[in-house]
Amino acid sequence: MKNRLPIWFKQEIPDATVRGRKQLLSEFNINTVCCQAKCPNLSFCFKNLKFTFMILGNTCTRNCRFCGVNSIKKSRDNLRLSQEPPLTVDQNEPYRISQIVKIFNLKFVVITSVSRDDLDDGGAAQFAKTIELIRNIDKNIKIEVLIPDFSGNIASLKTVIDAKPSILAHNIETVRRLYKTLRPKANYQTSLDMLKKSKEINPLLITKSSLILGVGEREDEIIYTMEDLRCSQCDILTLGQYLAPSDRHYPVKEFISIEQFQRYRRIGLRLGFKVVLSGPKVRSSYQAEEVLGELEYV
């Protein structure tokens, strides 16, 4: 029997405004993780001109079992030796995103990407180029980047940081014990190291991470992960409920209560996170602009 969704996951039906904005993004050939990952907040966010642009195409070289983004099940070496047409990098993608930012007069932009293990820099240069073109429109635009782990490549990390994003996010996603099950091509320690190294490169950079709950984790494991993130000097934490994108994905093990989400928020603040967003529908970039504004008062 399938898990029945709690009432708070009832979603808005996309209205004409939302449909129109999706159509415009499609015409510009711009991907969003909102659509690709089937985010439950899509209608609300699109209506309020909040998008998470996804660069480097719509096909990921990882195969995380919880993720709704299209992926290929090949290792980095196999990708390079494959006789199939290689994945490409659309050199005009950053420009098109900058033009959408201009059309919508956005003052806060979130950029993420698929993982691209086939690229030597993991796609870092594309992040930097996108940031540069957006800032050419308005140098005061705030930009949050949600980066992959770049296979632990610190030079790639520095490329992104040198482009001066307002916030650098990298998601730990789950507890250490579940990595082999949920993220077989990723490494828990590598993700922590990327966050820690970000602060070493630029101590003033605001860093952020996210956890999905309801995949079989225990409370003590969540707290240990929070502590690990704080040891990596992570500033902002978001926690949200996992929803399986399809029957083929990893199943939901538990629906976390709103009270438990509130408890995790209190624990996170006690551990020293500057801001903690914790709730069933919270996602990595949920209310990202408001979070940055809240930091000004911390």
NORQUIPE-V376787 format. One line per field, one symbol per residue. psi: psi as a letter, one per 40 degrees, with the letter a starting at -180 (. if undefined). Layout:
# NORQUIPE-V376787
psi=???
This chain:
# NORQUIPE-V376787
psi=hihhhideehiihhaddddddddddddefhiiddddefheeddddddffhihhhifaehieifheeheiiiigiidddddeieihiiihheedddddddddddefhehhhhaiihgeehdeeeddddddddddddddheehhhhhhiaeffehdddddddddefidhhihhddiiddeddddgdeihddddddddddddddgdehhiiiihhifeeiidddddddddddddefhdhhihihhhhdieeihihdihhidddddddddddddeehdhhhhidehidehfddddddddee.
